[in-house]
Amino acid sequence: MPVPINSFKERLAAGEKLFGCWLSLAEPCATEIVSSAGFDWVLIDGEHAPNHIRSMRDQLLAVAGSSSHPIIRIPVGDARLIKQVLDLGVQTLLVPIVESAEQARHLVRACHYPPKGVRGVGAAAARASRYGDIADYIATADEQICLLIQVETCAGIEALDDILAVNGIDGVFIGPADLSTDMGHVGDTYHPEVRATILDAIGRIKQMSKAAGILSTHAEATSLYLDAGAQFVAVALDALLLAESARRVASNWQNR
């Protein structure tokens, strides 16, 4: 039996636009609530949220009963960490701060079994193979891995064309907050220079037949990015949804 088809990867390749929610609370119950809301995908954040391997696994279990596709963002593109996360059963990875084609090639190799890559072979006892139930896991897993990388620095933007030429990269996610800060516009993701750089990058990604992604919670900016060719867009964050709702309700009653 082969591994399940990665529907997210398939839909990106078909040119669909997919909308997701960032998960920063690191809580399975919150993940279950958000993943049942109807988003195309949800991202379990291992870079800026207090997640570890076990909490990522528990959130994958929480997502399993929904139609949302789970993505994990790891904190750094380390082959040992990639091996652990893939063994959890996630099929789509987002890796932050990619700044060169050489780094991108390293990540592709880390996601694939030998001889194509360097992923360690230990799936028999892993959730990825349903604990040995997917007999053909090792033979079929590579095909269904979707590797997304983040370009979020000036160095990454400069190397973008070389990065896009690397086989095995399915999509490139632009990180507006880091990029704007690195460009000298600290926290100003809507600065005209930043916006122009993002729109140009999305156009270049699309031109190379890769999927472009971004995080954007403001409708006007989101529409601009979609018109430019963005395909997978995070339009909400669980922590902000909770915070904004709680503040609004509290404010309504405090003003009575």
C-alpha positions as CSV (number, residue, x, y, z in Angstrom):
1,M,0.0,0.0,0.0
2,P,1.4,3.4,-1.0
3,V,1.3,6.6,1.2
4,P,-1.7,8.8,1.0
5,I,-1.8,11.4,-1.8
6,N,-0.7,14.8,-0.6
7,S,-3.9,16.8,-1.6
8,F,-2.3,20.1,-0.8
9,K,0.7,19.5,-3.1
10,E,-1.7,18.3,-5.8
11,R,-4.0,21.3,-5.5
12,L,-1.0,23.7,-5.7
13,A,0.2,22.0,-8.8
14,A,-3.3,22.5,-10.3
15,G,-3.0,26.2,-9.7
16,E,-5.7,26.4,-6.9
17,K,-5.7,29.2,-4.4
18,L,-5.6,27.8,-0.8
19,F,-6.3,29.8,2.4
20,G,-5.0,28.8,5.7
21,C,-4.6,29.7,9.4
22,W,-1.4,30.0,11.4
23,L,-1.4,28.0,14.6
24,S,0.7,29.6,17.4
25,L,-1.1,28.5,20.6
26,A,0.6,25.1,20.5
27,E,-2.6,23.5,22.0
28,P,-4.3,20.4,20.4
29,C,-7.8,21.7,21.4
30,A,-7.2,25.0,19.7
31,T,-5.8,23.2,16.7
32,E,-8.9,21.0,16.5
33,I,-11.2,24.0,16.7
34,V,-9.4,25.9,13.9
35,S,-8.9,22.9,11.7
36,S,-12.7,22.2,11.8
37,A,-13.5,25.7,10.7
38,G,-13.0,25.1,7.0
39,F,-9.6,26.4,6.2
40,D,-7.8,24.6,3.3
41,W,-4.7,24.3,5.4
42,V,-3.4,25.0,8.9
43,L,0.2,25.6,9.9
44,I,1.7,24.3,13.1
45,D,4.4,26.8,13.9
46,G,7.6,25.4,15.4
47,E,9.7,28.5,14.9
48,H,8.0,31.2,17.0
49,A,5.4,29.1,18.9
50,P,6.3,27.0,22.0
51,N,6.1,23.7,20.1
52,H,8.3,20.6,20.3
53,I,8.1,17.2,18.6
54,R,5.5,15.8,20.9
55,S,3.2,18.8,20.8
56,M,3.5,18.8,17.0
57,R,2.5,15.1,17.0
58,D,-0.5,15.8,19.2
59,Q,-1.7,18.6,16.9
60,L,-1.4,16.4,13.9
61,L,-3.7,14.0,15.7
62,A,-6.1,16.8,16.4
63,V,-6.1,17.8,12.7
64,A,-6.5,14.3,11.4
65,G,-10.3,14.3,11.6
66,S,-10.7,17.5,9.6
67,S,-10.5,18.5,5.9
68,S,-7.7,21.0,6.7
69,H,-4.2,20.0,5.4
70,P,-1.6,20.2,8.1
71,I,1.8,21.9,7.5
72,I,4.6,22.1,10.0
73,R,7.1,25.0,10.1
74,I,10.3,23.9,11.7
75,P,12.5,26.4,13.5
76,V,15.6,25.7,11.3
77,G,16.5,23.7,8.2
78,D,18.4,20.9,10.0
79,A,18.3,17.5,8.4
80,R,18.0,15.7,11.8
81,L,14.9,17.8,12.7
82,I,13.4,17.3,9.2
83,K,13.8,13.5,9.7
84,Q,11.9,13.6,13.0
85,V,9.1,15.8,11.8
86,L,8.5,13.7,8.6
87,D,8.4,10.6,10.7
88,L,5.5,12.2,12.6
89,G,3.5,11.8,9.4
90,V,3.4,15.4,8.1
91,Q,3.7,15.6,4.3
92,T,4.2,19.3,3.9
93,L,7.0,21.3,5.5
94,L,7.8,25.0,5.7
95,V,11.4,25.9,6.3
96,P,12.3,29.5,7.3
97,I,15.2,31.8,6.3
98,V,16.4,30.2,3.1
99,E,19.0,32.4,1.4
100,S,20.8,30.4,-1.2
101,A,20.3,27.6,-3.8
102,E,22.8,25.5,-1.9
103,Q,20.7,25.7,1.2
104,A,17.6,24.8,-0.8
105,R,19.3,21.7,-2.3
106,H,20.3,20.6,1.2
107,L,16.7,20.8,2.3
108,V,15.5,18.8,-0.7
109,R,18.0,16.1,0.1
110,A,16.9,16.1,3.7
111,C,13.3,15.4,2.7
112,H,14.2,12.4,0.5
113,Y,15.4,8.9,1.2
114,P,18.7,7.6,-0.3
115,P,19.9,7.5,-3.0
116,K,18.2,10.7,-3.9
117,G,18.6,12.2,-0.4
118,V,19.8,11.7,3.1
119,R,16.6,11.1,5.1
120,G,17.2,8.4,7.7
121,V,15.3,5.2,7.2
122,G,13.3,4.4,10.4
123,A,9.7,4.6,9.3
124,A,8.6,1.1,10.4
125,A,7.9,2.3,14.0
126,A,6.8,5.8,13.0
127,R,3.4,7.4,12.7
128,A,4.2,8.3,9.1
129,S,3.9,4.6,8.1
130,R,0.9,4.1,10.4
131,Y,3.4,2.1,12.5
132,G,4.3,-0.3,9.7
133,D,0.8,-0.6,8.2
134,I,1.8,1.3,5.0
135,A,4.1,-1.4,3.7
136,D,5.3,0.7,0.7
137,Y,6.0,3.9,2.8
138,I,9.7,4.1,2.1
139,A,9.2,3.4,-1.6
140,T,6.4,6.0,-2.1
141,A,7.0,8.7,0.5
142,D,9.3,11.0,-1.5
143,E,6.7,11.7,-4.2
144,Q,4.2,13.0,-1.7
145,I,6.5,15.3,0.3
146,C,5.7,19.0,-0.3
147,L,8.7,21.3,0.5
148,L,7.9,24.9,1.0
149,I,10.7,27.4,1.8
150,Q,10.6,30.9,3.3
151,V,12.4,33.7,1.6
152,E,12.4,36.6,4.1
153,T,15.6,38.5,3.9
154,C,17.4,40.7,1.4
155,A,19.9,37.9,0.8
156,G,17.0,35.5,0.0
157,I,15.4,38.0,-2.4
158,E,18.7,38.5,-4.2
159,A,19.2,34.7,-4.6
160,L,15.5,34.0,-5.4
161,D,16.1,33.1,-9.1
162,D,18.8,30.6,-8.2
163,I,16.6,29.2,-5.4
164,L,13.7,28.8,-7.8
165,A,15.8,26.8,-10.2
166,V,16.3,24.0,-7.6
167,N,14.3,20.9,-8.4
168,G,12.2,19.6,-5.5
169,I,11.0,23.0,-4.2
170,D,7.3,23.1,-4.4
171,G,6.6,26.6,-3.2
172,V,8.2,29.8,-1.8
173,F,6.6,31.6,1.1
174,I,7.5,35.3,1.5
175,G,7.9,36.4,5.1
176,P,6.7,40.1,5.2
177,A,7.7,40.9,8.8
178,D,11.3,39.6,8.5
179,L,11.8,41.0,5.0
180,S,10.5,44.5,5.9
181,T,12.8,44.6,9.0
182,D,15.8,43.4,7.0
183,M,15.1,46.1,4.4
184,G,15.3,48.7,7.1
185,H,11.5,49.3,7.5
186,V,11.1,47.7,10.9
187,G,7.7,46.1,11.2
188,D,6.3,48.2,8.3
189,T,5.2,45.4,5.9
190,Y,3.1,47.9,3.9
191,H,5.9,50.3,3.1
192,P,5.9,50.9,-0.7
193,E,9.4,49.5,-1.1
194,V,8.5,46.4,0.8
195,R,5.3,45.9,-1.0
196,A,6.9,46.3,-4.4
197,T,9.6,43.8,-3.5
198,I,7.0,41.3,-2.4
199,L,4.9,41.7,-5.5
200,D,7.9,41.3,-7.7
201,A,9.0,38.2,-5.8
202,I,5.5,36.6,-6.2
203,G,5.6,37.3,-9.9
204,R,9.0,35.7,-10.3
205,I,7.9,32.6,-8.3
206,K,4.8,32.2,-10.4
207,Q,6.9,32.7,-13.6
208,M,9.0,29.7,-12.5
209,S,5.9,27.5,-12.1
210,K,6.3,27.4,-8.3
211,A,3.6,28.2,-5.8
212,A,3.9,31.5,-4.0
213,G,2.7,31.9,-0.5
214,I,2.4,34.7,2.1
215,L,0.9,35.6,5.5
216,S,-1.6,38.5,5.1
217,T,-4.4,39.3,7.5
218,H,-5.5,42.6,5.8
219,A,-8.0,42.2,3.0
220,E,-6.6,45.0,0.8
221,A,-3.1,43.6,0.9
222,T,-4.3,40.0,0.5
223,S,-6.2,40.9,-2.7
224,L,-3.1,42.5,-4.1
225,Y,-1.0,39.4,-3.4
226,L,-3.6,37.1,-4.9
227,D,-3.9,39.3,-8.0
228,A,-0.1,39.0,-8.3
229,G,-0.3,35.2,-8.2
230,A,-0.1,34.1,-4.6
231,Q,-1.5,30.6,-4.2
232,F,-1.3,29.7,-0.5
233,V,-2.2,32.5,1.8
234,A,-2.4,32.5,5.6
235,V,-5.3,34.9,6.3
236,A,-5.5,34.4,10.1
237,L,-3.6,33.4,13.2
238,D,-5.2,31.5,16.1
239,A,-3.7,33.7,18.8
240,L,-4.8,36.9,17.1
241,L,-8.3,35.5,16.5
242,L,-8.6,34.7,20.2
243,A,-7.0,38.0,21.4
244,E,-9.1,40.2,19.1
245,S,-12.3,38.5,20.0
246,A,-11.6,38.6,23.8
247,R,-10.6,42.3,23.7
248,R,-13.7,43.2,21.7
249,V,-16.1,41.4,24.1
250,A,-14.3,42.8,27.1
251,S,-14.4,46.4,25.7
252,N,-18.1,46.1,24.9
253,W,-19.0,45.3,28.5
254,Q,-16.6,47.7,30.0
255,N,-18.2,50.6,28.1
256,R,-21.7,49.9,29.4
